[in-house]
Amino acid sequence: MSTTTSIPERLSTADVKQITARHTYGTWRKQKGWSPLHVVDAEDCHFVDGEGKRYLDFSSQLMCVTLGHKNRAVIQAIQDQAEKLAFVGPGFATEIRAELAKALLEVLPKGLDKFFFTTSGTEANEAAFKIARMVTGKTKIISRYRSYHGSTMGSIAATGDPRRWAMEPAGKVQGVIFAPEVNCYKCPIGHTYPGCGIACAEYIEHMIVNESDVAAVIVEPVVGTNGVLIPPMEYMPRLRKICDSNGVLLIADEVMTGWCRTGKWFAMDHWDVAPDILTTAKGITNAAIPLGLCATTERIASYFDEHFFSHGHTYEAHPLTLAPAVASINEMKRLKLNDRANEMGAYLGKKLHALEASHPSIGEVRGIGLFWAVELVKNRQTKAPFNIGADKVAGRPLLVDKVSARMMGNGVFLQSWMSHFVFAPPLIVTKEDIDHGVAVFDEALSLADAEVGK
């Protein structure tokens, strides 16, 4: 008796886009009119759509494909682990779990030596909040405006940007309060650096003293999606002292800034400051497999020697997520990506700064390593942005999105948010790629220049 095997009909690009938009949610957007690009392949610093068009990935997707697409060592690690041991519960020891622990001890800020593995950055922050509250016996978390810490209930409560608004009063329920962010371009409390005395840090101590019951302060060492805001050199050491003197834990959210992005293994290394808890994700596996990390000091870990550790989930320390992390760390070392981030970052920064003279819509260019932002303003004197958070939430067209769409039409993908762009290409990016990406950005800025002063 003969049998035939039917070959599934291949979906067209139009079908893929229609089914995706009709039956799945597009994140952080109104659903009407969503027509996502159909991507069929990606390699190194580029990806390809269903029509065969090639794009330069100038933001590493969501600032996460640090090694570039299709890194062979990462792919091989996933394949090998799948054949060796695809899954076992978190209550068991595995060789890959021990290997990753050893690798982390070599690259994390000194003193962080106890690890809880998650499947995302938002889950890593949830773990950090629970640990901080259990260890200190306190409840409140201080976060900052212009921050993003995740989308689950605890992490969205600690998010300062408008993505939190739909979940209110989540912050009140979760015990989160907000401090001013570090933004020396446009200080939220009206000061000017360096004569400010780092008032934004001092204000956090004022909050700690007057709120009481504060378990932890969480910061992105360099603010990511909300504008690549880099603190002055005095800020982080001062914040460390404030936390220590008030018995408050310091949590560094390095989901975006970790893994050589800023020219150091972790951004906190720029100030030689070690947090009590560090969270990270994204580049830890080159985004090839979902993995997050919550790392704590031994002082925090020792609390649970005699107290119940009340946290866990099925996929904690999932072997298939840990193997690509080991491979990614080894690749970062082999490729000397800290050095490369500094070299290529300096080149990118010089190219972006060169645009300021010819584009009145550019308010500020700022960056560190291969992590840069260009902020658009409609008036350089007042520093007024073209759009604010309420425009994003209401679904009103944003000027930065129009600029990004123009760039996509010319084959360059660049992340835009509110009033700025985030330049964070894979750390293997070439000067030729940077030249091309900046040239396309230069041309697209004509859309913004035409709106200046209106």
C-alpha positions, 0 to 999 in steps of 0.5 A: 500500500503506497502512501503519499506525504502532502507538502504544506503550502508555503504561505505568501508574504501577504498571508504571513502579514495578514495572519500575524496582524489578525491573530497576534498582538503587536506590542506597545501600539494600537492594533488597527492598521498594524502591518508588520514587515515579514522577515525571512532571514538575518545574518551579521548586521542585516536582515531580509524581508519576504520580498528579498529586500535587505536592511541594515539593522542599526539598532540590533533589533531591540538592542539585543543582537550584540554579536550580530545575527546567526552567530555560528558558535551560539547556534551550535551551542543550542544544537549541542545542548538540545541533543545532550539535555534539552530540559530538566527542572530547576531543582537539579544540577547540570553541567551547563548551569555550573559552566555558566556560573563560572563564566559569570563570575569572570565578567560580572562586577566583583561581589556578585556571585549568586544567580537566579536565572529567568527567561526575560529582563522583566522577570529578572527585575521581578526577582530582584524586587522580591529578593530585596523585599524579603532580605530588607523586610521593607516594601518600597522601591524607588525608580526614576522617570524616563525608565523602562524595567519591564512589562509584568506587574511589578516591573511595569509599576517601576517603569517611569515612561508612559507604558506604565499608565495603562496599568495604574494604579500598579505603582501604588499597589506595588509600592513604587515611587519615582525620583527624577532621572539623570538628564544633564541635557534637560534637567527635570529639576532645573539644575545645570551640571556641574554646579548642581552638586548632583542634586538628582542623586541628593533628591533620592536620599531626601525621598528615602528619609521621608518615605521610610520603608524603602527596600531598594533603588533601581536604576538603568546605569545608562538609561536605554530606550528612553534616550541613552541618558548617561550620568556624570561621573559623580552620580553613581558613586554618590548613589552607592553611598546614599544607599549604604548609609540608609540601609537600602539596596541598589539594583542595576538594571543592565538588561540593555547596557550589559554585555559590552554595549557601553565598552565595558562588560557592564555599564556599572564598571565605568564608575567602579561601582558594584550594585547589590543586585544586577539584572540583565538579559538580551545580549546574554544569549545574543537574543537567540534564546530567552534568558534573564539573570538576577545576580546578587551579592553573597551578603544578600544570598546568605539571608536565605541560608536560614530563610525560605527563598520564596521564588521560582518557576518551571524554566529557571536555569533551563539548560537550553537557555544557558548554553548559548549564554556560555557561547556568547560570553566566549564569543565576546571575549574572542572578538574583543567586543569591549574594545570594538564597542569603544572603537566603533562607538567613537567612529559612530559618535563622530559621524553623528556629531557632524550632522548637528551643524546642518540639521536644526532639528537635532537637539543633542547627540550623546552616547557611550560605547556603541550606544548612542541617541540623537534627540530631536527638538523643534526649538534648540533654545527651549529644547522643546520636543516634537512629541511627548508621551501622551502623543504616543499613548493616544496613537498620534503620529510621531515625527521620529516614527516618520523619520524611521519609516523613511529610513526603512524605505531606504533599507536601514532599520533604526529604533525610534521612541518619543523624541529620539533615536537609539543607535545600537548596531551589533558590535561587529558592525563595520565602518562601511555599515556605519557610513551607510546608516548615518547617510540614510539618517542624514537624508531622512532628517529633512522631514524633521528639519522642515518642522522646526519652528512650527 
